[in-house]
Amino acid sequence: MDIQIRPARLEDIPALTSLIPLSVRMLQASYYTPAQIEGALGTVFAVDSQLIRDRTYFIAESDSQIVGCGGWSRRSTSYGGDLNQSAAADELIDPNLHPAKIRAFFVHPAWARRGIGSQMMRQCEAAAVAAGFGTIEIVATLAGEPLYARFGYRTIQQFEIPLPNNLTLPGVKMFKDFSESH
Ligand SMILES: CC(C)(COP(=O)(O)OP(=O)(O)OC[C@H]1O[C@@H](n2cnc3c(N)ncnc32)[C@H](O)[C@@H]1OP(=O)(O)O)[C@@H](O)C(=O)NCCC(=O)NCCS
């Protein structure tokens, strides 16, 4: 299997907007109810175009077909798409004081468990460390938790993300200190 990882472009947004619901409806089905998933789609699970403009969001492709996306962030927002954010929350953070974030990983369900999430994680971690961050934080879904645990992230908090349909989505905050991993 030959997977290429490249920076996402704003022109990819329509394709990502199709991929994300496919990924979530299938791969989160054993973790969340359909009502939670539908409530989170479009707001919590959606494209954050700021990450694309920052060139910190990546696309995984096989034969030019988009099979996954995921990124990292040097900003304060922890999760959610464009509709979920206020501009004030999206400030750049100081790598000496704050963790980078892993953001918005979605793999096409037909391509799950083939190492694409892991390949994007390696890319994101390397880029965040190269940018001077020594720690990374993830506001993760329960579906994402096993992948990130495999990369050495510790679950430090459990919480409920409020959804626009008045339900909540259980999630976990995970953390990795790169100075501990050597
Ligand atoms: C989470 C997600 C990105 C993982 O992508 P992936 O390409 O399937 O992950 P990988 O193939 O690289 O998995 C690497 C390892 O992570 C763990 N893992 C990944 N998915 C898992 C699952 N559903 N159950 C248990 N372990 C899992 C396993 O240890 C796996 O290794 P293995 O397949 O050799 O056992 C994908 O399931 C997804 O898109 N989920 C829906 C969207 C979502 O919730 N994203 C997370 C947002 S925080």
The ligand as a Gaussian input file, in Angstrom:
#p B3LYP/6-31G(d) Opt

LIG

0 1
 C       -8.912000       7.094000      15.008000
 C       -8.563000       6.859000      13.545000
 C       -8.034000       8.166000      12.932000
 C       -7.456000       5.788000      13.469000
 O       -6.986000       5.704000      12.120000
 P       -6.338000       4.355000      11.519000
 O       -5.695000       4.707000      10.236000
 O       -7.364000       3.277000      11.501000
 O       -5.239000       4.016000      12.616000
 P       -3.987000       3.013000      12.466000
 O       -4.282000       1.980000      11.430000
 O       -2.757000       3.829000      12.256000
 O       -3.963000       2.354000      13.916000
 C       -2.776000       2.247000      14.666000
 C       -3.061000       1.559000      15.978000
 O       -3.969000       2.338000      16.758000
 C       -4.834000       1.447000      17.504000
 N       -6.205000       1.556000      16.975000
 C       -6.633000       2.296000      15.918000
 N       -7.963000       2.169000      15.767000
 C       -8.390000       1.329000      16.750000
 C       -9.670000       0.820000      17.123000
 N      -10.796000       1.125000      16.458000
 N       -9.738000      -0.034000      18.168000
 C       -8.635000      -0.367000      18.862000
 N       -7.391000       0.077000      18.552000
 C       -7.270000       0.922000      17.516000
 C       -4.306000       0.044000      17.242000
 O       -3.286000      -0.197000      18.202000
 C       -3.705000       0.209000      15.857000
 O       -2.734000      -0.756000      15.565000
 P       -3.173000      -2.188000      14.941000
 O       -4.138000      -1.922000      13.822000
 O       -1.880000      -2.767000      14.504000
 O       -3.831000      -2.917000      16.085000
 C       -9.794000       6.342000      12.765000
 O      -10.359000       5.247000      13.477000
 C      -10.883000       7.366000      12.546000
 O      -10.849000       8.136000      11.583000
 N      -11.924000       7.383000      13.448000
 C      -13.095000       8.234000      13.275000
 C      -12.780000       9.691000      13.496000
 C      -12.204000       9.934000      14.886000
 O      -12.825000       9.649000      15.900000
 N      -10.987000      10.470000      14.888000
 C      -10.285000      10.811000      16.095000
 C      -10.528000      12.256000      16.405000
 S       -9.717000      12.731000      17.935000

